[in-house]
Amino acid sequence: MSIQFQQIPANNLVPIFATEFDNSAAAKSGPMPWKNLLIGQATKAAAPSEVTQIFTDAEADSLFGEGSQIALMAKAFRKNAKSMELYCLALQDDEDGAAATGDVTVSGTATESAPLRLMVGGQAVTVTVLNGDSAASVVAAAVAKVAELKNLPVTAADTSTTGSSAVTKFTLTAKNKGAAGNGIKIELNFNPGEKTPAGLTVTLPPQTQDTSEPPKITAYAGYLRGGSGDAAYEANGVGAKIAGTWFNGIAIGSNDNAANGNVAYIKSLLDDRWDATVQQTGVLYYSVAGQLSVHTTAGNARDSQVICIPGLVKSPSLPCEIAAATFGCIAQCALNDPAVPLANWPVYGVVAPKQSDRLILAENNALLRSGVAMLSAADDGTVYLRRCVTTYKQNAAGVADTSYQQLEKIHTLSFLRWDWNAYLGGKYPHAKLADDGNEYGPGQVVMTPKLGKAELLTRYRYWMSKGLVQNYEAFAANVVVERDPDDDTAMNFLIPADLIDQLLICKSKIQFK
């Protein structure tokens, strides 16, 4: 008997009419599994300490605390990918950490009834001011308004002083401890046409610098400062908590440039998952706040195909929200088509910089060359993905290399590897292995180099039909399928895939006469 049965025993003597099912000829891999993970700090002490799937914004607020870093990230992600699987890993603040703070000073007496328009972390804070209101009344109203807006990443307190050097002010304090709080920006009259009520003077935190030569900026104008001690991912056992689950992308609330900080730790985990024996490719997303130089410094500090730093210079939105929102937009696109150009897609939930702060072409080139993905804003304020590069710039020998520059290449390679393994493993789960040139009875499942090459060529045509690869003839001429000379149970495949490219730049010349 040449037909291979898997469930019906060959030595059965009991009379029976038995039929088994074999789905190897019908198996289809379907879309690649795609799970998304956010890692950030919570404000609720009772927040779950393990990876938790999130389905709604309200659930994120309830579990992690309104205005907490992780809840804000979850909502930013869901603005761009509501139907995708989202998981969150909440961490508690480091006990030894410090929360960032910033003082807003108010002086004078209002001579008109008009709103005082502030923005904190990209969220509007509109304070009602009436004609005749004193600075103290305005401070009290601002503190009350901040308390009312639960989604803000800060709390507010009246910290006015009395005496000969009296100052009327309120202090904003980040809800989460850590250096990430230094990325919370306060804006005054951010939108065109907004102005401070007549009679009042409002002063935001100034730029500060140290005493080195030349002086180094320690805090930019308008930003909270003094935050330190992000929750340490390694010390909190993040690696063990996410072990065994394939996450295609991970966005984090930290954004350090340290060689042994949270960013480096997650990168090391993803490097291990990139390996051929693990095959759980994933990309790390995080962002930074401030000037162009802050972004290029962050990009130049990394050189990895598993890191993407979305950059929107001088956006008032929180870096962790920019990272999560961009991640959501990318995930939604890449799930449907891993090679689709990650350009000209809207990123919802991110506030565009002021018109005067938006980058020009030369500055955007500097951003991209440093390894920071480019976001930009349209005239109506909508933020768009423009070009998604990774931080990969040089190979192991220190030579400039663009092979892993585009994030689309990472997604495409990840899909090809998963699909080929799923296809071959699903169709030949119980195959025998032999050389070419032999004949076997019908129903025998025997893999040979010739059959393996035929399967690979067929799959390459399938990949071409999905717009993932190109140049079939060149591929067919260079494919190598052979039995491993050192292992009788192994078949070796060389797959010289020519990945499809993305149309990002068009160069034309109109020659007229």
Secondary structure as UniProt FT lines:
FT   TURN            10..11
FT   TURN            24..26
FT   STRAND          36..41
FT   TURN            45..46
FT   STRAND          52..53
FT   HELIX           57..64
FT   TURN            66..67
FT   HELIX           69..78
FT   TURN            79..80
FT   TURN            82..83
FT   STRAND          86..91
FT   TURN            95..96
FT   STRAND          101..109
FT   STRAND          116..120
FT   TURN            121..122
FT   STRAND          123..127
FT   TURN            131..132
FT   HELIX           135..148
FT   TURN            150..151
FT   STRAND          154..158
FT   TURN            164..165
FT   STRAND          169..174
FT   HELIX           179..183
FT   STRAND          185..188
FT   TURN            192..193
FT   TURN            198..199
FT   STRAND          200..203
FT   STRAND          208..209
FT   STRAND          217..219
FT   TURN            221..222
FT   TURN            233..237
FT   HELIX           238..242
FT   TURN            243..244
FT   STRAND          249..252
FT   TURN            259..260
FT   HELIX           262..274
FT   TURN            276..278
FT   STRAND          283..285
FT   HELIX           292..300
FT   TURN            305..306
FT   STRAND          307..311
FT   TURN            313..314
FT   HELIX           319..336
FT   TURN            338..339
FT   STRAND          346..347
FT   TURN            348..349
FT   HELIX           355..357
FT   HELIX           361..369
FT   TURN            370..371
FT   STRAND          372..377
FT   TURN            379..380
FT   STRAND          383..387
FT   TURN            396..397
FT   TURN            403..404
FT   HELIX           407..427
FT   TURN            429..430
FT   STRAND          432..433
FT   TURN            436..437
FT   TURN            442..443
FT   STRAND          446..447
FT   HELIX           449..465
FT   TURN            466..467
FT   HELIX           472..478
FT   STRAND          480..483
FT   TURN            485..486
FT   TURN            488..489
FT   STRAND          491..494
//
